[in-house]
Amino acid sequence: MLGDLRDAGKIVPVMPSEPEMPAQVVDSIGREDLVKAAGVYGDPEWGEPIEYDHLIIEHDAGTAEITVYNRGIMLLFAASEIIRRIHRVCCVIEDADNKPR
């Protein structure tokens, strides 16, 4: 959550502490076909504080960068299929990050 978009650079990224991405995250990205979902979704004006998700997916053909503003609001009021797919992957990433190591 951000109080101001200028704070986005201060966010600590969620990254696996393992040498490789957890299998469930890789599987989820493939199942949801997020490599083709690069872009910006949502609107930072829709909520305060601003919910901010930023995914960078590095793959054989390059990099897919996905930014979502106010994912929760998007799910409730503008629930497109792409937002649901991004949400499912974000949930898997959050679950993988919270598992005991």
C-alpha positions in Angstrom: 0.0 0.0 0.0 1.2 3.5 -0.9 0.2 6.8 0.5 1.8 8.5 -2.6 3.0 7.0 -5.9 6.4 8.6 -5.3 6.9 6.0 -2.5 6.8 3.1 -5.0 10.6 3.0 -5.1 10.7 2.4 -1.3 8.8 -0.8 -1.4 10.8 -3.9 -0.4 10.3 -6.5 -3.2 9.0 -9.9 -2.5 11.5 -12.3 -3.9 12.2 -16.0 -3.2 15.1 -16.5 -0.9 15.8 -19.8 -2.7 18.2 -19.9 -5.7 15.3 -20.6 -8.0 11.7 -19.5 -8.1 9.4 -21.8 -6.2 7.7 -24.4 -8.5 4.2 -23.3 -7.5 5.0 -19.7 -8.6 6.4 -20.8 -12.0 3.5 -23.1 -12.5 1.0 -20.4 -11.7 2.6 -17.9 -14.1 2.5 -20.4 -16.9 -1.1 -21.6 -16.1 -2.3 -18.0 -16.1 -0.3 -17.1 -19.1 1.0 -13.9 -17.5 4.0 -13.6 -19.9 1.6 -12.1 -22.4 -0.1 -9.8 -19.8 2.5 -7.0 -19.7 1.1 -3.6 -19.1 -0.5 -1.3 -16.6 -3.9 -2.0 -15.1 -6.2 -0.1 -12.7 -6.1 3.5 -11.6 -4.1 4.9 -8.7 -6.9 7.4 -8.1 -9.4 4.7 -7.1 -8.3 4.3 -3.6 -6.3 5.7 -0.7 -3.9 4.3 0.3 -3.0 3.0 -3.2 -2.7 -0.8 -3.5 0.3 -1.4 -5.8 1.5 -4.6 -7.4 4.5 -4.7 -9.7 5.5 -8.0 -11.3 8.6 -8.4 -13.4 8.7 -11.8 -15.1 11.9 -12.7 -16.8 11.6 -15.5 -19.4 13.4 -16.9 -22.4 12.0 -14.3 -24.8 12.6 -11.3 -22.6 10.8 -9.6 -19.7 7.1 -9.0 -19.0 6.4 -6.1 -16.6 3.0 -5.9 -15.0 1.8 -3.0 -12.8 -1.6 -3.1 -11.1 -3.1 -0.3 -9.1 -5.8 -1.1 -6.6 -6.2 -4.7 -7.4 -8.9 -5.3 -4.8 -11.1 -2.5 -6.1 -10.4 -3.8 -9.7 -11.6 -7.2 -8.6 -14.8 -5.8 -7.2 -15.8 -3.2 -9.7 -14.0 -4.0 -13.0 -13.3 -7.7 -12.7 -11.8 -8.5 -16.1 -10.3 -11.9 -16.8 -6.8 -10.5 -16.9 -7.2 -8.9 -13.4 -8.4 -12.3 -12.0 -5.4 -14.1 -13.6 -3.0 -11.5 -12.1 -4.7 -11.8 -8.8 -4.4 -15.6 -8.7 -0.6 -15.4 -9.4 -0.1 -12.6 -6.8 -1.8 -14.9 -4.2 0.5 -17.8 -5.1 3.5 -15.5 -4.8 2.3 -14.2 -1.4 1.6 -17.8 -0.2 5.1 -18.9 -1.3 6.7 -16.0 0.5 4.9 -16.7 3.7 5.7 -20.4 3.9 8.3 -21.4 6.6 11.7 -22.1 5.1 
